[in-house]
């Protein structure tokens, strides 16, 4: 079995997929918070870079152990927004031996669609990341400058956030969502997976309830909520709010959660071709 390793360096998480012939062998996720402050400063912080380097060092050991011959690292919203993003990726290539690429928003959406599979044209695929949100339905796809970390940095400054801050975040989300006619939804990536752990079935009622509950808690208490990863506590209110507003905007009762996403889309391409 030919194995490949794919890493997604995202705004809030750094994730690894090791796949053999396009099928998952190992998945790993580390919350590295690379994109904190990037929306305002347009620069990756030294602290965020150090956290990502720590995750990549551990991932490289895993790739060596599993014998992954091809190793690709892609970066998304935070890195493409940062003035030092290209320098950061060159350093990743030199330090850790990955082929590197900064994905455009359109590429991120298309690769997510490939990873999920082939849902009907009336099924919305949503990827709520830390810095951007991808919406895909049939041939339509868009990447919005909207994510759990970005929205937190822009609007949710109090601890816990005030009603006015939550309304400002909600208003921006609603204003950015395009017109779409869809009947169902599939959610991928960290915010959706975390919601699934918190509420089970991701219905509009369950998400509305968890947003209300989490938004009322100071961060220190939010970190202690069962099944909520402590390092996701700072951005989960905004992430859940984005999911909630998407479901409400398109009159959807809930969504199905898919483990397959961007990483699987890239792994599939690597399994069938020599170039990416």
HELIX and SHEET records of a PDB file:
HELIX    1   1 UNK A   38  UNK A   41  1                                   4    
HELIX    2   2 UNK A   46  UNK A   66  1                                  21    
HELIX    3   3 UNK A   77  UNK A   81  1                                   5    
HELIX    4   4 UNK A   85  UNK A   96  1                                  12    
HELIX    5   5 UNK A  105  UNK A  116  1                                  12    
HELIX    6   6 UNK A  148  UNK A  155  1                                   8    
HELIX    7   7 UNK A  163  UNK A  176  1                                  14    
HELIX    8   8 UNK A  190  UNK A  199  1                                  10    
HELIX    9   9 UNK A  204  UNK A  215  1                                  12    
HELIX   10  10 UNK A  219  UNK A  222  1                                   4    
HELIX   11  11 UNK A  230  UNK A  232  5                                   3    
HELIX   12  12 UNK A  236  UNK A  249  1                                  14    
HELIX   13  13 UNK A  262  UNK A  272  1                                  11    
SHEET    1   A 5 UNK A  23  UNK A  31  0                                        
SHEET    2   A 5 UNK A  13  UNK A  20 -1                                        
SHEET    3   A 5 UNK A   3  UNK A   9 -1                                        
SHEET    4   A 5 UNK A  70  UNK A  75  1                                        
SHEET    5   A 5 UNK A  99  UNK A 102  1                                        
SHEET    1   B 6 UNK A 140  UNK A 144  0                                        
SHEET    2   B 6 UNK A 133  UNK A 137 -1                                        
SHEET    3   B 6 UNK A 123  UNK A 128 -1                                        
SHEET    4   B 6 UNK A 184  UNK A 188  1                                        
SHEET    5   B 6 UNK A 254  UNK A 257  1                                        
SHEET    6   B 6 UNK A 202  UNK A 203 -1                                        
END                                                                             
